[in-house]
Amino acid sequence: MIRTLQKLKLMAADFGAALLAWMGFYLLRKYLLNESFTPNEEVFTLVGSALLIAGFWLVLYTLIGEYRDIFRKSRLGEIIRLAQVSILGALVIFFALLLDDEGVSNYRLYYRTISAYFLLHFTVSAILRTWAVSSVQRLVRSGVITFNTLIVGANALARDVRQELVHATRYLGLRIIGFVSVGETVDAALAAALPHKGSYRELSRLIAELHVEQIIIATEPSEHRLIQEILTLLEGEPVRISILPDLYQMLLGSVKVNHLFGTPLIEIKQDLLPLWQEVTKRGLDIVGSALFLVLASPVYAFTAVMVRLSSPGPIFYSQDRIGKGGQPFRIYKFRSMYVDAERQGPSLSSQHDPRITPWGRFMRKVRLDELPQFWNALKGDMSLVGPRPERQFYIDQIVAVAPHYRHLHRVRPGITSLGQVKYGYAETVEQMVERLKYDILYIENMSLAMDFRVMLYTLKIIVEGRGK
């Protein structure tokens, strides 16, 4: 409850700042344009416009992610970020409301009005935001707000990490409740300082039972397979994860020490996209899929007729696939194989697969068979761009070789993917594992720009007929 109140306090501070800034600007604009203010006539206009503007700022802050993880903010970082967001918001308001201001007679007045509004909004917001963030920090430092933390590791390295973190807990709110072992030996000093909670293989249960919010993996950085196994176990868990880096990762510049006061840790990224990009991506999925379904309806009709004429059987083919969060869904395609093609069990298709109909072979080359998946994207089972979904039968085989495949379930699967355009269709489980690196690369570099690049590359493949 107290955490919710702190978030509401920060939002109220931003709303109040935007409200006061707009009211002040409204009166300042009157002064700059030598206009008189008549309270009886303009008070409702002033209050109404101020409420709308304050609501706009609250939405903008939310989309940019200002209210995510509010308990680990720094005041200086917030001021810098607030200046950047204030410039963006002020420009939006300027072009939406002030550009056609009838009272402005020259461009010099335009510059003065937009500059005045930016400075006014930024100053008031900085004061109230600093107050709100400072009050949250006081609660963290006083121990009112804490985050249950587990150390994964039981050697001398884990002991040293624990000792360094003890000095940082007051600022970060970390409440180290114990450690889990990853081997047979346990450092005596660590065991004396912290309770042993069990094996790392019990992490999922411990996170739920102990309400853990932070995991610090303090194993040897060179133990890549062990770290990979631990990360696989933590996949989907609602915790922050930090890992000790090796020298090579430090040289690559991927190590951040700004929050852990001398303890160098790599933060595992939990939010793959900023909130505004998440919303935009889903909006593009809905709008793009709906428009395509309508505009390409003649193509759908022609393809359906050709499927019917090519061989006996249904026009559409559906199959269970695994989507975001490991949830199954029904994927739809135009049928490209003869009926009962998998009567002997699941089998991947190959380039010269005799089960594929002549028309089906052409559809696969230009990806016509996948057009019904725009309905899946519209429903929310899939996205326009994302890792290709697989059947559970093959996922079980892939995970046995590459446990990090589960990483793909953090996002919606896509109609097209980086793995598909860079590698193509996989004909064996080994090729699926090989293609996996491209999908992991996509997830680690997710952005709207990346999605557009993948879609453009997909169009290139379709035009060249290089599908299979």
Secondary structure as GFF3:
##gff-version 3
##sequence-region A 1 468
A	DSSP	alpha_helix	2	32	.	.	.	ID=ss1
A	DSSP	alpha_helix	39	64	.	.	.	ID=ss2
A	DSSP	three_ten_helix	70	72	.	.	.	ID=ss3
A	DSSP	alpha_helix	75	93	.	.	.	ID=ss4
A	DSSP	pi_helix	94	98	.	.	.	ID=ss5
A	DSSP	alpha_helix	107	141	.	.	.	ID=ss6
A	DSSP	beta_strand	147	152	.	.	.	ID=ss7
A	DSSP	alpha_helix	156	172	.	.	.	ID=ss8
A	DSSP	beta_strand	174	181	.	.	.	ID=ss9
A	DSSP	alpha_helix	188	193	.	.	.	ID=ss10
A	DSSP	beta_strand	196	199	.	.	.	ID=ss11
A	DSSP	three_ten_helix	200	202	.	.	.	ID=ss12
A	DSSP	alpha_helix	203	210	.	.	.	ID=ss13
A	DSSP	beta_strand	214	217	.	.	.	ID=ss14
A	DSSP	alpha_helix	224	233	.	.	.	ID=ss15
A	DSSP	beta_strand	240	243	.	.	.	ID=ss16
A	DSSP	alpha_helix	247	252	.	.	.	ID=ss17
A	DSSP	beta_strand	266	267	.	.	.	ID=ss18
A	DSSP	alpha_helix	275	295	.	.	.	ID=ss19
A	DSSP	alpha_helix	297	310	.	.	.	ID=ss20
A	DSSP	beta_strand	316	322	.	.	.	ID=ss21
A	DSSP	three_ten_helix	324	326	.	.	.	ID=ss22
A	DSSP	beta_strand	328	334	.	.	.	ID=ss23
A	DSSP	alpha_helix	358	366	.	.	.	ID=ss24
A	DSSP	three_ten_helix	368	370	.	.	.	ID=ss25
A	DSSP	alpha_helix	373	379	.	.	.	ID=ss26
A	DSSP	beta_strand	383	385	.	.	.	ID=ss27
A	DSSP	alpha_helix	392	401	.	.	.	ID=ss28
A	DSSP	three_ten_helix	403	410	.	.	.	ID=ss29
A	DSSP	beta_strand	414	416	.	.	.	ID=ss30
A	DSSP	alpha_helix	418	422	.	.	.	ID=ss31
A	DSSP	alpha_helix	429	444	.	.	.	ID=ss32
A	DSSP	alpha_helix	448	464	.	.	.	ID=ss33
###
